[in-house]
Amino acid sequence: MVIRVLVADDQAVVRTAFSGLLNTQDDIDVVGEAEDGEQAVHRAAELRPDVALLDIRMPRLGGIDAAREIVAASNGATRALMLTTFGLDEYVYDALSAGASGFLLKDATFPELLHAVRVVAGGRALLAPEITGRLIAEFARQRVGTPPPRSVDGLTTREAEVLVLIARGLSNADIAERLTITDHTVKTHINRLFAKMGLRDRAQAVILAYERGLVVAGTQTR
């Protein structure tokens, strides 16, 4: 399977660099580029890429709004991978809420770039535990007064436990060890809670857990 990628950044040097690196791989094909958010939305609708690599800050339409439109228009078929810098941490929560599946620093190494594209294209969220603890918790805490969009009443006790552990940054193997169950059982619980809550990936699961107060900012991640 060849991963089709759209690269969107208002800096031509960045676009060219990322496109050139990605095109060196047999399993990745950069099918298009965009210099702003509006162009990214139009190009994504035209090209239907598997992954849209979007700079968070772009003219005409920002990366977060572009991600929201691209993910919605493709019904989740196109995954949004956000390009960010250390100074833009405040945008992480908003990007996840908009449907982004992961984040990549602009100074990422070549292996990190390839890993990010492949992980997101594979339907997984590129969400490191440190991002979960340091960023999402803080910005979810700031939004405690926001009415939650979903209920968790339909989850079993075990499914709720798994949701909490996902939000704390634990991997499937970590969850299995913590709850003394098999990896297969963990995957079953995750599939069921995702289906019940209408979640697309772990990133959305993290947001739900914090918005519902199942995890509180500042709690231990391990």
Rosetta blueprint (number, residue, H / E / L):
1 M L
2 V L
3 I E
4 R E
5 V E
6 L E
7 V E
8 A E
9 D L
10 D L
11 Q L
12 A H
13 V H
14 V H
15 R H
16 T H
17 A H
18 F H
19 S H
20 G H
21 L H
22 L H
23 N L
24 T L
25 Q L
26 D L
27 D L
28 I E
29 D E
30 V E
31 V E
32 G E
33 E E
34 A E
35 E L
36 D L
37 G H
38 E H
39 Q H
40 A H
41 V H
42 H H
43 R H
44 A H
45 A H
46 E H
47 L H
48 R L
49 P L
50 D L
51 V E
52 A E
53 L E
54 L E
55 D E
56 I L
57 R L
58 M L
59 P L
60 R L
61 L L
62 G L
63 G H
64 I H
65 D H
66 A H
67 A H
68 R H
69 E H
70 I H
71 V H
72 A H
73 A H
74 S L
75 N L
76 G L
77 A L
78 T L
79 R E
80 A E
81 L E
82 M E
83 L E
84 T E
85 T L
86 F H
87 G H
88 L H
89 D H
90 E H
91 Y H
92 V H
93 Y H
94 D H
95 A H
96 L H
97 S H
98 A L
99 G L
100 A L
101 S L
102 G E
103 F E
104 L E
105 L E
106 K L
107 D L
108 A L
109 T L
110 F H
111 P H
112 E H
113 L H
114 L H
115 H H
116 A H
117 V H
118 R H
119 V H
120 V H
121 A H
122 G L
123 G L
124 R L
125 A L
126 L E
127 L L
128 A L
129 P H
130 E H
131 I H
132 T H
133 G H
134 R H
135 L H
136 I H
137 A H
138 E H
139 F H
140 A H
141 R H
142 Q L
143 R L
144 V L
145 G L
146 T L
147 P L
148 P L
149 P L
150 R L
151 S L
152 V L
153 D L
154 G L
155 L L
156 T L
157 T H
158 R H
159 E H
160 A H
161 E H
162 V H
163 L H
164 V H
165 L H
166 I H
167 A H
168 R L
169 G L
170 L L
171 S L
172 N H
173 A H
174 D H
175 I H
176 A H
177 E H
178 R H
179 L H
180 T L
181 I L
182 T L
183 D H
184 H H
185 T H
186 V H
187 K H
188 T H
189 H H
190 I H
191 N H
192 R H
193 L H
194 F H
195 A H
196 K H
197 M H
198 G L
199 L L
200 R L
201 D L
202 R H
203 A H
204 Q H
205 A H
206 V H
207 I H
208 L H
209 A H
210 Y H
211 E H
212 R L
213 G L
214 L L
215 V L
216 V L
217 A L
218 G L
219 T L
220 Q L
221 T L
222 R L
